Amino acid sequence: MIELPDTATFAAAMAEPRIYAAIAVAALAGVTRGFSGFGGAMIYMPLISAIYDPRIAAVTVLLVDLVAATPFAIPEMRRCTWREVAPLSVAMALGLPIGVWLLIALDPIVLRWCIAIMVLSCVPILASGWRYHGPPRLPLTAGVGLFAGVSAGAVLIAGPPVILYWLGAGSSPKTLRANLMVFFMICDVLLVVIFGHEGLFEARPLALSVLLGIPYLIGMGLGSLFFHGASERLYRIIAYAIITLAALVSLPVLDSVLR
């Protein structure tokens, strides 16, 4: 069931002082995503979870990412390697309901710790350049897909394990890009179905999806402009620094200081 927001819902959301911090976070996440090509959710999820709660963060980033990425992902369905995308997607689909159950069942503070710890754990691995080397193997594919599904369902961060797994598979950059875009599109579509079934699409998070989606998308456009002329090493260093700072600031232990 979907509860559509009305003008009163939008007005109430805009009347809260924290909306301005949330808009700034959404814009920063969008700029980073457009500038570096990754990291938007790793900034958005911990900070919006701290400003509101993990459920609102999950619903809003899901809808924003679906709108932003799907038009570009659909054409890639002709270019991706389905023998790599399909088994990973099946395993991911099995993990999604478990992750969504965790999102609903766990205490928000516990989820915030999980989000921050996961982000802080992923950054050094991604920054080190480590990746899996070797052909995709079905048992490993199933494990990576299942982990990505649980992670996506619970904290809307599925990218790092999949990226690390596929980067070392020897695919061309175009094929890798197509595989990732199609995989994440499938993940988003399945999450929309599960979130709808679980009643997570309520009026308030839907209103916030619009209010935060606009600065996120504008930020993505600006970030893509900043990308031109910048070195890959520079924009990755900047992205990792912003992601790390976002995770540290979002730690629940700092709530009494920052709120």
C-alpha positions in Angstrom: 0.0 0.0 0.0 1.3 3.5 -1.0 0.2 6.5 1.0 0.7 9.6 -1.2 1.7 12.9 0.4 -0.5 16.0 0.2 0.4 19.6 0.5 0.2 19.4 4.3 2.8 16.7 4.3 5.2 18.7 2.2 4.5 21.8 4.4 5.2 19.8 7.6 8.4 18.4 6.2 9.6 21.9 5.1 8.7 23.4 8.5 11.3 21.2 10.3 14.7 22.9 10.7 16.5 19.6 10.0 15.2 19.7 6.4 18.0 22.2 5.5 20.7 19.9 6.8 19.1 17.0 4.9 19.0 19.1 1.7 22.7 19.9 2.1 23.5 16.2 2.6 21.6 15.2 -0.5 23.3 17.8 -2.6 26.8 16.7 -1.3 26.0 13.1 -2.0 24.8 13.9 -5.5 27.9 16.0 -6.2 30.1 13.2 -5.0 28.2 10.6 -7.1 28.4 12.8 -10.2 32.0 13.7 -9.6 33.4 10.2 -8.8 30.8 7.9 -10.2 30.2 6.2 -6.8 29.7 6.9 -3.1 26.4 8.7 -3.2 24.6 6.1 -1.0 27.7 5.8 1.3 27.3 9.5 2.2 23.6 9.8 2.1 22.6 6.7 4.1 24.6 7.4 7.3 23.9 11.1 7.4 20.2 11.0 6.5 19.8 8.1 9.0 21.2 10.4 11.7 19.0 13.3 10.7 15.8 11.3 10.4 16.0 7.5 10.7 17.3 4.6 8.6 13.9 3.8 7.1 13.4 7.3 5.8 17.0 7.2 4.5 16.4 3.9 2.8 13.1 4.8 1.1 14.3 8.2 -0.1 17.6 7.1 -1.5 15.9 4.1 -3.2 13.4 6.3 -5.1 16.0 9.0 -5.9 18.4 6.4 -7.3 15.7 4.6 -9.2 14.7 7.9 -11.0 18.3 8.9 -11.5 19.8 5.6 -12.8 17.0 3.7 -14.5 16.9 5.8 -17.8 20.6 5.1 -18.2 20.5 1.5 -17.1 17.7 0.3 -19.5 19.9 0.7 -22.7 22.7 -1.2 -21.0 20.5 -4.3 -20.9 21.6 -5.0 -24.4 25.3 -4.6 -23.6 25.6 -6.4 -20.3 26.8 -10.0 -20.0 23.7 -11.8 -18.7 25.6 -15.0 -17.7 27.4 -12.8 -15.1 24.5 -10.5 -14.2 21.7 -13.2 -13.9 23.2 -15.5 -11.2 24.4 -12.6 -9.1 20.9 -11.0 -9.4 19.2 -14.3 -8.4 21.4 -14.6 -5.3 20.8 -10.9 -4.5 17.0 -11.4 -4.8 17.2 -14.1 -2.1 19.0 -11.8 0.2 16.8 -8.8 -0.2 13.9 -9.9 2.0 16.3 -10.8 4.8 17.8 -7.3 4.6 14.4 -5.6 4.5 13.4 -7.6 7.6 16.5 -6.3 9.4 15.6 -2.7 8.3 12.2 -3.1 9.8 13.0 -5.2 12.9 16.3 -3.7 14.2 16.4 -0.7 16.5 17.3 2.5 14.5 20.4 3.2 16.6 21.7 -0.4 15.9 21.1 0.1 12.2 22.9 3.4 12.3 25.9 1.7 13.9 25.8 -1.0 11.2 25.6 1.6 8.4 28.6 3.6 9.8 30.7 0.5 10.5 30.0 -0.9 7.0 30.9 2.3 5.3 34.1 2.7 7.4 35.0 -0.9 6.6 34.5 -0.5 2.9 36.5 2.7 2.4 40.0 1.3 3.1 39.3 -1.8 1.0 38.1 0.2 -2.0 40.9 2.8 -1.5 43.6 0.0 -1.4 42.8 -1.1 -4.9 42.3 -4.7 -3.7 39.9 -6.8 -5.8 39.1 -10.4 -6.5 41.2 -11.9 -9.3 39.9 -14.8 -11.2 36.9 -16.0 -13.2 33.4 -15.7 -11.6 32.6 -19.0 -9.9 29.1 -20.0 -9.0 29.5 -20.6 -5.2 31.4 -17.3 -4.8 28.9 -15.5 -7.0 26.1 -16.8 -4.8 27.8 -15.6 -1.7 28.6 -12.2 -3.1 25.0 -11.8 -4.4 23.4 -13.0 -1.2 25.6 -10.6 0.9 24.8 -7.7 -1.5 21.1 -8.5 -1.2 21.1 -8.5 2.6 23.2 -5.3 2.6 20.9 -3.6 0.0 17.8 -4.5 1.9 19.0 -3.4 5.3 21.1 -0.3 4.5 20.7 0.3 0.7 24.5 -0.2 0.1 25.1 -3.1 -2.3 27.9 -1.7 -4.4 31.2 -2.5 -2.7 31.1 -6.3 -2.7 29.8 -6.5 -6.2 32.3 -3.9 -7.5 35.3 -5.7 -5.9 34.1 -9.0 -7.3 33.6 -7.9 -10.8 36.6 -5.6 -11.1 39.0 -8.5 -11.2 37.0 -10.6 -13.6 38.8 -9.3 -16.7 35.7 -7.7 -18.3 36.1 -4.6 -20.5 35.2 -1.2 -18.8 32.1 -0.9 -21.0 30.9 -4.4 -20.0 31.7 -3.9 -16.4 29.7 -0.6 -16.4 26.8 -2.2 -18.2 26.8 -5.2 -15.7 26.8 -2.9 -12.7 24.1 -0.6 -14.0 21.7 -3.4 -14.9 22.4 -5.3 -11.6 21.7 -2.2 -9.5 18.5 -1.4 -11.6 17.2 -4.9 -10.9 18.0 -4.5 -7.2 16.2 -1.2 -7.1 13.1 -2.6 -8.8 12.9 -5.6 -6.5 13.3 -3.3 -3.5 10.4 -1.1 -4.7 8.2 -4.2 -4.8 9.3 -5.4 -1.3 9.1 -1.9 0.3 5.6 -1.5 -1.2 4.5 -4.9 0.2 5.9 -4.0 3.7 4.1 -0.6 3.7 7.3 1.5 3.8 6.0 3.9 1.2 4.2 6.3 3.5 3.4 9.9 2.9 6.3 11.5 4.8 9.2 9.6 3.3 7.6 10.0 -0.2 7.5 13.8 0.4 11.1 13.8 1.5 12.0 11.8 -1.6 10.9 14.7 -3.7 12.4 17.4 -1.4 15.8 15.6 -1.2 15.7 14.1 -4.7 15.8 17.5 -6.4 19.1 18.7 -4.7 20.6 15.2 -5.2 19.9 15.2 -8.9 21.1 18.8 -9.3 24.3 17.8 -7.4 24.8 14.9 -9.7 24.7 17.2 -12.7 27.1 19.6 -11.1 29.4 16.8 -10.0 29.6 15.5 -13.6 30.7 18.9 -14.7 33.5 19.0 -12.0 34.7 15.6 -13.2 36.0 17.0 -16.5 39.6 17.8 -16.2 40.1 16.2 -12.9 42.5 13.3 -12.4 41.0 9.9 -11.4 43.3 9.7 -8.4 42.2 13.2 -7.2 38.5 12.6 -7.4 38.8 9.2 -5.7 40.8 10.7 -2.8 38.2 13.5 -2.4 35.3 10.9 -2.5 36.9 8.6 0.0 37.6 11.6 2.4 34.0 12.8 2.2 32.6 9.3 2.7 34.8 8.7 5.7 33.8 12.0 7.3 30.1 11.4 6.6 30.3 8.0 8.4 32.2 9.4 11.4 29.9 12.3 11.8 26.9 10.0 11.7 28.0 7.8 14.6 25.3 7.7 17.3 27.9 8.4 20.0 28.2 11.9 18.6 24.4 12.7 18.8 24.7 14.6 22.0 27.4 16.8 20.5 26.0 17.5 17.0 22.3 17.7 17.8 
